[in-house]
């Protein structure tokens, strides 16, 4: 597989990583604070919230604490969520997660990864597909630390979580055209940063 093809894989949206929205019954149960409904809610979204925070802030033990903060805030705000309103539940949750990420950056509660950061040693028994996936994730994390936070957030939401430009604008509180500009600039810069990373 060529380096160029491997880099381009990072820029293909993975909409399948976006979970379906809560059904009306589960959402109603969450609003009533029903424990079973709340467990279904957390189970459905915990991986995607954790993934967003890891990609936005850099992986590490801080992400688990921040993910819990996202769910605590969402739990408290659930009564205010309007299931008949324009926002999808997943978009609403991403908005909370983006606010938590922004606060973590302001407080310095994130790990910046340098491009000089050593590549993790791959387990020789790991399947090729899994090794390749980890290579892409590690290369992205190193490169993402070099682009502005606002561009990285737009890129992560579009490519890894399958949000539309309108949804990204809603999550980040910016016009749709601004979201498009940020995504374009992020892709351009990441291609530049990732190309030498995969030189033979």
C-alpha positions as CSV (number, residue, x, y, z in Angstrom):
1,X,0.0,0.0,0.0
2,X,1.5,3.4,-1.0
3,X,2.0,6.2,1.5
4,X,-0.3,8.5,-0.5
5,X,-3.2,6.0,-0.3
6,X,-2.6,5.4,3.4
7,X,-2.7,9.2,4.1
8,X,-5.9,9.6,2.0
9,X,-7.6,6.9,4.1
10,X,-7.5,9.4,7.0
11,X,-9.6,11.9,5.0
12,X,-12.5,9.6,4.2
13,X,-15.5,10.2,6.5
14,X,-16.3,7.3,8.8
15,X,-20.0,8.1,9.3
16,X,-20.5,4.5,10.6
17,X,-18.7,5.7,13.8
18,X,-21.6,8.0,14.5
19,X,-24.2,6.2,16.7
20,X,-27.8,6.4,15.9
21,X,-29.9,8.8,18.0
22,X,-31.8,7.6,21.0
23,X,-35.2,6.2,20.4
24,X,-38.1,8.2,21.9
25,X,-38.7,5.6,24.7
26,X,-35.1,5.6,25.9
27,X,-34.9,9.4,25.8
28,X,-38.1,9.7,27.8
29,X,-36.7,7.2,30.3
30,X,-33.5,9.2,30.6
31,X,-35.6,12.4,31.2
32,X,-37.4,10.5,34.1
33,X,-33.9,9.4,35.4
34,X,-34.7,5.8,34.8
35,X,-31.5,3.8,35.6
36,X,-32.0,1.3,32.8
37,X,-32.6,4.0,30.2
38,X,-29.6,6.0,31.5
39,X,-27.4,2.9,31.2
40,X,-28.5,2.4,27.5
41,X,-27.8,6.1,26.8
42,X,-24.2,5.9,28.3
43,X,-23.5,2.6,26.6
44,X,-24.5,3.9,23.2
45,X,-22.5,7.1,23.4
46,X,-19.5,6.5,25.7
47,X,-17.2,5.3,23.0
48,X,-17.9,8.1,20.6
49,X,-17.5,10.8,23.4
50,X,-14.2,9.2,24.5
51,X,-13.0,9.0,20.8
52,X,-13.9,12.7,20.2
53,X,-12.1,13.9,23.3
54,X,-9.0,11.7,22.6
55,X,-8.7,13.0,19.1
56,X,-9.4,16.6,20.1
57,X,-7.1,16.7,23.1
58,X,-4.7,13.9,22.8
59,X,-5.0,10.5,24.4
60,X,-4.3,9.9,28.1
61,X,-5.9,9.4,31.5
62,X,-7.4,12.9,31.5
63,X,-9.8,11.8,28.8
64,X,-11.7,9.4,31.0
65,X,-12.3,12.2,33.6
66,X,-13.4,14.6,30.8
67,X,-15.8,12.0,29.3
68,X,-17.4,11.6,32.7
69,X,-17.8,15.4,32.9
70,X,-19.5,15.4,29.5
71,X,-22.1,12.8,30.7
72,X,-22.6,14.6,34.0
73,X,-23.3,17.9,32.2
74,X,-25.6,16.1,29.7
75,X,-27.4,14.4,32.5
76,X,-28.1,17.7,34.2
77,X,-29.2,19.3,30.9
78,X,-31.4,16.5,29.7
79,X,-34.7,18.1,30.8
80,X,-33.9,21.1,28.6
81,X,-33.2,19.0,25.4
82,X,-36.2,19.2,23.0
83,X,-36.6,16.0,21.0
84,X,-38.9,17.9,18.6
85,X,-36.3,20.6,18.1
86,X,-33.9,21.0,15.2
87,X,-30.9,19.5,16.9
88,X,-30.3,15.7,16.8
89,X,-29.5,14.2,20.2
90,X,-26.0,13.2,19.1
91,X,-25.3,16.8,17.8
92,X,-26.4,18.1,21.2
93,X,-24.1,15.7,23.0
94,X,-21.1,16.7,20.7
95,X,-21.8,20.3,21.6
96,X,-21.4,19.6,25.3
97,X,-18.3,17.5,24.6
98,X,-16.8,20.4,22.5
99,X,-17.4,22.8,25.4
100,X,-15.7,20.4,27.8
101,X,-12.8,20.1,25.4
102,X,-12.5,23.9,25.1
103,X,-12.5,24.3,28.8
104,X,-9.8,21.6,29.2
105,X,-7.6,23.5,26.8
106,X,-8.0,26.7,28.6
107,X,-7.1,25.0,31.9
108,X,-4.2,23.1,30.3
109,X,-5.9,19.7,31.0
110,X,-4.8,18.1,27.8
111,X,-1.7,16.4,26.4
112,X,0.0,17.9,23.3
113,X,1.8,15.4,21.2
114,X,4.9,16.4,19.3
115,X,5.7,15.2,15.8
116,X,9.0,14.1,17.3
117,X,7.1,11.8,19.7
118,X,8.4,8.3,19.1
119,X,6.1,5.8,17.3
120,X,4.8,3.1,19.6
121,X,6.4,-0.3,19.0
122,X,3.9,-2.5,17.2
123,X,3.1,-6.0,18.6
124,X,4.4,-8.4,15.9
125,X,1.4,-10.7,16.6
126,X,-1.1,-7.9,15.9
127,X,-3.2,-8.4,12.7
128,X,-2.1,-6.2,9.8
129,X,-5.5,-4.3,9.7
130,X,-5.2,-3.4,13.4
131,X,-1.6,-2.4,13.2
132,X,-2.4,-0.2,10.2
133,X,-5.4,1.4,12.1
134,X,-3.1,2.2,15.0
135,X,-0.4,3.6,12.7
136,X,-3.0,6.0,11.2
137,X,-4.3,7.0,14.7
138,X,-0.8,7.6,16.1
139,X,0.2,9.6,13.0
140,X,-2.9,11.7,13.2
141,X,-2.4,12.4,16.9
142,X,1.1,13.6,16.3
143,X,0.1,15.8,13.4
144,X,-3.1,17.1,15.0
145,X,-1.0,18.6,17.8
146,X,0.5,20.9,15.2
147,X,-2.8,22.4,13.9
148,X,-5.0,25.0,15.5
149,X,-7.6,23.6,17.9
150,X,-10.5,25.0,15.9
151,X,-9.4,23.3,12.7
152,X,-8.7,20.0,14.5
153,X,-12.2,20.0,16.0
154,X,-13.8,20.6,12.6
155,X,-11.7,17.8,11.1
156,X,-12.5,15.3,13.9
157,X,-16.2,16.0,13.7
158,X,-16.4,15.7,10.0
159,X,-14.0,12.8,9.3
160,X,-14.2,10.6,12.4
161,X,-17.8,11.3,13.4
162,X,-19.5,11.9,10.1
163,X,-21.2,15.3,11.0
164,X,-22.3,17.5,8.2
165,X,-21.0,21.1,7.8
166,X,-24.2,22.5,9.2
167,X,-23.9,20.2,12.3
168,X,-20.3,21.1,12.8
169,X,-21.3,24.7,12.7
170,X,-24.0,24.0,15.3
171,X,-21.6,22.1,17.6
172,X,-18.8,24.7,17.4
173,X,-21.1,27.7,17.4
174,X,-19.9,29.0,14.0
175,X,-21.4,29.6,10.5
176,X,-21.5,26.7,8.2
177,X,-19.1,28.4,5.8
178,X,-16.6,28.9,8.6
179,X,-16.8,25.2,9.4
180,X,-16.0,24.4,5.7
181,X,-13.0,26.8,5.8
182,X,-11.7,25.2,9.0
183,X,-12.1,21.7,7.6
184,X,-10.3,22.7,4.3
185,X,-7.4,24.2,6.2
186,X,-7.1,21.3,8.5
187,X,-7.0,18.8,5.7
188,X,-4.4,20.9,3.8
189,X,-2.2,21.2,6.8
190,X,-2.5,17.5,7.9
191,X,-1.6,16.3,4.4
192,X,1.5,18.4,4.6
193,X,2.4,17.1,8.0
194,X,1.6,13.5,7.4
195,X,3.4,13.1,4.0
196,X,6.9,13.0,5.5
197,X,5.7,10.9,8.4
198,X,5.1,8.0,5.9
199,X,8.2,8.4,3.8
200,X,10.0,5.1,3.3
